Each structure stands twice: as structure tokens, then as C-alpha cells.
Amino acid sequence: MRNQTSFWQSARLGLLGLTFFAITLTFARTLFLTKPATARTENIAIELPDSIPLSDWQAIESKIIPNAGLKEANTIQNRQYRYLKNGTPLEVTIRYFPVSNGDVKPILQTFTPLLKSKSQLELSVRQKDNVGFYGVFVEQQKAHLTSCINGRGESTFTGMQFQHNRNVNDLLSERPLLWLVGLSELRDQRCLVVHFQMPLQNRTPEQAYQILEQAWIEWYQWWQPRFQLM
């Protein structure tokens, strides 16, 4: 009798184990191999404001710039902002990519004449706590700073950093569950590419970078919470 009871207990545990394994396998297969037909797409336009405040800088103008020579150029939203402080001009250009691999360097090479010469060798990728990664370089007697503001997570410069953010901030969040019920994409692949530039004007590159970094940090702190909610 005892042996028979032990047999049925073992069989029951085995059946429960197989059921759990089947449910887990089905969930994983659904998660990674299918996409709900009703999932909300994030490939939608966002509003790029006419003005963005920047401490100690006087806003001069903002305008949309043409994406010349590109297929479907009108699908890439952009706006260029000009500021002035103590005779020093600052130009900030933002481009919104609803779906991106987050690799900033080729984006800049595609949309601007930059980083196509020896300046590539001088490009330096830096990191700031609570902000993220960004690249700095000098070209055409100007100091440049550029980065990708992510929908989730800190800013990134390389595609690898961007994908790491997706794995940490998207897949390990509530997004997979929202994706399964059609309320969200599995990954937030939006990228807001920001490019700062200013003339050196007898400054060393490092002195110019410090000015750009201060402006960039304030810009990031203004944009990131707003971009996440868009």
C-alpha cells in the first residue's frame, strides 16, 4: 500500500513538472517567436518643441533642416537650435529615429559631413554618472559632442551600449507582459540623436568640451523624462 502511494506521489510530481515545463516553453516560444497583431507601434511622430531652455544661453532661433539626398527624408524628424553666450555661438541639432540600432557614429556620417576624415581617430567616448555615454571630437575648428537619448535607460553612443540598454531596461521590465497583450513593442528602439557644436575660439579642445558637457547634461535632464513619456 505504501509503495503504491509513493508511486502515485512520484507520478503526480512528474506530471506537475511536465506541465510547468510545457507552460514555460510555450510562454518563451510566444515571447520570442511571435508578435501580437494588435501591438501598439512606436513608429509615430513626436513633437519637437520650437524652443528648449538652456541656462545662461540666449536662444536665437530654431528651425527644421532638410535631410538632403536621403530616401524617405521626410520621415526623419529634426530641429536645429541656435544659442549665444558672451559672443560664443552654440548649435544643437536633434534627429528623431523611431526605430534605430543606436549607433551614433554612422548616423552622424550619413546626415552630416563629419567624421569622414582623421577626426574619426580623435573621437573619444566618455561617460557621466546619471547621464550616460557620449562622443566628443574636434573637426572644422569646432568642438562637437553627440549622443543618443534612449526612451529607457541612460544615453548611449555605440550600438552595443544601446542594445545593452534594451536588454536591461526593456526585456527585464513590464514590457514583455505589455507586449503579449498588445499594448507595447517588446523593445523601445527609439533614439533621439543629439549633436552639439561650437567654435573653439582660441580654446583648447578640453576647454570647449567642458562647455559642451555642461550644456549637454542640462539638455539631457530636460529631454529624458519627456522622451520616455512620448
C-alpha positions, 0 to 999 in steps of 0.5 A, spaced: 500 500 500 505 504 501 509 503 495 503 504 491 502 511 494 509 513 493 508 511 486 502 515 485 506 521 489 512 520 484 507 520 478 503 526 480 510 530 481 512 528 474 506 530 471 506 537 475 513 538 472 511 536 465 506 541 465 510 547 468 515 545 463 510 545 457 507 552 460 514 555 460 516 553 453 510 555 450 510 562 454 518 563 451 516 560 444 510 566 444 515 571 447 520 570 442 517 567 436 511 571 435 508 578 435 501 580 437 497 583 431 494 588 435 501 591 438 501 598 439 507 601 434 512 606 436 513 608 429 509 615 430 511 622 430 513 626 436 513 633 437 519 637 437 518 643 441 520 650 437 524 652 443 528 648 449 531 652 455 538 652 456 541 656 462 545 662 461 544 661 453 540 666 449 536 662 444 536 665 437 532 661 433 530 654 431 528 651 425 527 644 421 533 642 416 532 638 410 535 631 410 538 632 403 539 626 398 536 621 403 530 616 401 524 617 405 527 624 408 521 626 410 520 621 415 526 623 419 524 628 424 529 634 426 530 641 429 536 645 429 537 650 435 541 656 435 544 659 442 549 665 444 553 666 450 558 672 451 559 672 443 560 664 443 555 661 438 552 654 440 548 649 435 544 643 437 541 639 432 536 633 434 534 627 429 528 623 431 529 615 429 523 611 431 526 605 430 534 605 430 540 600 432 543 606 436 549 607 433 551 614 433 557 614 429 554 612 422 548 616 423 552 622 424 556 620 417 550 619 413 546 626 415 552 630 416 559 631 413 563 629 419 567 624 421 569 622 414 576 624 415 582 623 421 577 626 426 574 619 426 581 617 430 580 623 435 573 621 437 573 619 444 567 616 448 566 618 455 561 617 460 557 621 466 554 618 472 546 619 471 547 621 464 550 616 460 555 615 454 557 620 449 562 622 443 566 628 443 571 630 437 574 636 434 573 637 426 572 644 422 575 648 428 569 646 432 568 642 438 562 637 437 559 632 442 553 627 440 549 622 443 543 618 443 537 619 448 534 612 449 526 612 451 529 607 457 535 607 460 541 612 460 544 615 453 548 611 449 553 612 443 555 605 440 550 600 438 552 595 443 551 600 449 544 601 446 542 594 445 545 593 452 540 598 454 534 594 451 536 588 454 536 591 461 531 596 461 526 593 456 526 585 456 527 585 464 521 590 465 513 590 464 514 590 457 514 583 455 507 582 459 505 589 455 507 586 449 503 579 449 497 583 450 498 588 445 499 594 448 507 595 447 513 593 442 517 588 446 523 593 445 523 601 445 528 602 439 527 609 439 533 614 439 533 621 439 540 623 436 543 629 439 549 633 436 552 639 439 557 644 436 561 650 437 567 654 435 573 653 439 575 660 439 582 660 441 580 654 446 583 648 447 579 642 445 578 640 453 576 647 454 570 647 449 568 640 451 567 642 458 562 647 455 559 642 451 558 637 457 555 642 461 550 644 456 549 637 454 547 634 461 542 640 462 539 638 455 539 631 457 535 632 464 530 636 460 529 631 454 529 624 458 523 624 462 519 627 456 522 622 451 520 616 455 513 619 456 512 620 448 
